[in-house]
């Protein structure tokens, strides 16, 4: 389904993968109801700059009454939420938008990488390694 002029509700969309999905949908012309507890204004400005109408509702999704309020909000602002699950968002594109800004190489640490480092530290080859912090997050700790 083409998301152009459709309305998408994206939870967790003020940061991380949710924000990446919201940005990908906005680029394709979707209207968005964002939901999340992060930096709402910055996230909304970022998404709105890509196209479509953008609204935010601070619903706590652990509360049924908040979920009902969120759906009423979407209905009031956009006439409801289009129920299509696949809104044309490519998962790789959402990942690129979300993570590519911080790690342009798109090389991320895997559980295997961490396991190999743990094995190294347990080996005789690491006998002289002392007082070292090994950042396994592509440098995000420093940001």
Phi, psi and omega per residue, in radians:
X1 nan 2.335 3.101
X2 -1.327 2.143 -3.096
X3 -1.321 -0.080 -3.117
X4 -0.989 2.174 -3.137
X5 1.091 0.312 3.005
X6 -1.712 2.849 3.120
X7 -1.943 2.220 3.137
X8 -2.016 2.406 3.006
X9 -1.793 2.094 -3.116
X10 -2.113 1.987 3.111
X11 -1.460 2.693 -3.114
X12 1.104 0.509 -2.964
X13 -1.634 0.201 3.091
X14 -1.612 -0.069 3.101
X15 -2.868 2.962 2.993
X16 1.064 -2.511 -3.081
X17 -1.124 -0.663 3.102
X18 -1.023 -0.734 3.093
X19 -1.147 -0.687 3.093
X20 -1.066 -0.718 3.107
X21 -1.157 -0.759 3.119
X22 -1.049 -0.727 3.136
X23 -1.141 -0.732 3.132
X24 -1.110 -0.726 3.118
X25 -1.152 -0.733 3.133
X26 -1.079 -0.694 3.116
X27 -1.096 -0.452 -3.138
X28 -1.643 0.109 3.024
X29 1.639 0.175 3.139
X30 -1.351 2.603 2.922
X31 -1.500 2.547 -3.027
X32 -2.236 2.411 2.884
X33 -1.883 1.916 -3.125
X34 -1.601 2.671 3.129
X35 -2.572 2.283 3.114
X36 2.904 2.970 -3.048
X37 -1.942 0.096 -3.130
X38 -1.331 -2.668 3.115
X39 -1.316 1.573 -3.011
X40 -1.061 -0.864 -3.055
X41 -1.091 -0.781 3.140
X42 -1.109 -0.765 -3.137
X43 -1.103 -0.770 -3.139
X44 -1.104 -0.734 3.122
X45 -1.103 -0.717 3.139
X46 -1.084 -0.776 -3.113
X47 -1.269 -0.754 -3.114
X48 -1.074 -0.548 3.137
X49 -1.149 -0.298 -3.107
X50 -1.628 -0.203 3.106
X51 2.189 2.904 3.128
X52 1.319 2.921 3.060
X53 -1.535 2.517 -3.082
X54 -2.302 2.283 3.044
X55 -2.281 2.804 3.102
X56 -2.292 2.461 3.021
X57 -2.287 2.254 -3.040
X58 -1.499 0.563 -3.078
X59 -0.981 2.422 2.968
X60 -1.586 1.933 -3.001
X61 -1.287 0.031 3.016
X62 -1.564 -0.078 -3.124
X63 -1.988 2.033 3.141
X64 -0.972 -0.637 -3.136
X65 -1.153 -0.614 3.090
X66 -1.186 -0.661 3.113
X67 -1.115 -0.738 3.099
X68 -1.085 -0.740 3.094
X69 -1.080 -0.704 3.123
X70 -1.070 -0.779 -3.134
X71 -1.189 -0.654 3.057
X72 -1.109 -0.733 3.110
X73 -1.012 -0.831 3.130
X74 -1.079 -0.683 3.127
X75 -1.161 -0.770 3.129
X76 -1.113 -0.733 -3.057
X77 -1.422 -0.659 -2.990
X78 -2.240 0.037 -3.098
X79 1.421 0.249 3.111
X80 2.062 -3.079 3.138
X81 -2.023 2.289 3.062
X82 -1.200 2.307 -2.980
X83 -1.495 -0.029 -3.133
X84 -1.041 2.236 3.137
X85 -1.307 -0.723 3.124
X86 -1.663 1.711 -3.091
X87 -1.553 0.311 -3.133
X88 1.503 0.213 3.135
X89 -1.523 2.161 3.057
X90 -1.481 2.198 -3.077
X91 -1.052 -0.657 3.121
X92 -1.139 -0.647 3.110
X93 -1.161 -0.745 3.106
X94 -1.082 -0.727 3.108
X95 -1.108 -0.772 3.135
X96 -1.059 -0.773 -3.138
X97 -1.124 -0.700 -3.069
X98 -1.332 -0.845 -3.001
X99 -1.754 -0.435 -3.058
X100 -1.090 -0.478 3.126
X101 -1.156 -0.635 -3.095
X102 -1.585 -0.449 -3.114
X103 -2.412 1.331 -3.065
X104 -0.990 -0.456 -3.136
X105 -1.239 -0.296 -3.100
X106 1.000 0.482 3.060
X107 -1.758 1.945 -3.064
X108 -2.023 2.592 3.131
X109 -1.182 2.350 3.111
X110 -1.840 2.937 3.073
X111 -1.115 -0.537 3.085
X112 -1.134 -0.692 3.104
X113 -1.059 -0.761 -3.130
X114 -1.158 -0.732 3.101
X115 -1.070 -0.729 3.124
X116 -1.131 -0.659 3.104
X117 -1.169 -0.708 3.105
X118 -1.065 -0.769 3.104
X119 -1.072 -0.711 3.114
X120 -1.038 -0.817 -3.114
X121 -1.114 -0.445 3.117
X122 -1.514 -0.077 -3.063
X123 -1.651 2.807 3.066
X124 -1.037 -0.457 -3.123
X125 -1.101 -0.380 -3.111
X126 -1.721 0.207 -3.070
X127 -0.981 -0.563 -3.093
X128 -1.731 0.138 3.122
X129 -1.473 2.039 -3.122
X130 -2.466 2.499 3.014
X131 1.101 0.611 -3.103
X132 -2.003 2.364 3.002
X133 -1.762 2.188 -3.115
X134 -1.842 1.807 3.128
X135 -1.386 2.105 -3.097
X136 -1.876 0.319 -3.033
X137 -1.963 0.361 3.120
X138 1.232 0.297 3.127
X139 1.611 0.104 -3.120
X140 -1.136 -0.497 3.131
X141 -1.008 -0.674 -3.108
X142 -1.294 -0.288 -3.074
X143 -1.420 nan nan
